[in-house]
Amino acid sequence: MLKLLLFSVLLVFIAISILGFKLFFMKNGKFPQTEIGKNKEMRKRGIYCAKTMDMVDRKACAACGSKSSC
């Protein structure tokens, strides 16, 4: 039973070490920005979060004055 527990702890430690290698061992290591609203590359391409896109669409529909779907 103790061998299984030690093996499990070692396996979890190795997995965390491998997944966090860049974060732990490289200078200025940080997680990549995956949130759409804060990602510079997404903003360059004109891709925004659903909330922002909905707000832009509503303003466009209000500007043209149509009551139906634009």
Secondary structure by P-SEA (a helix, b strand, c coil): caaaaaaaaaaaaaaaaaaacccccccccccccccccccaaaaaaccccaaaaaaaaaaaaaaacccccc
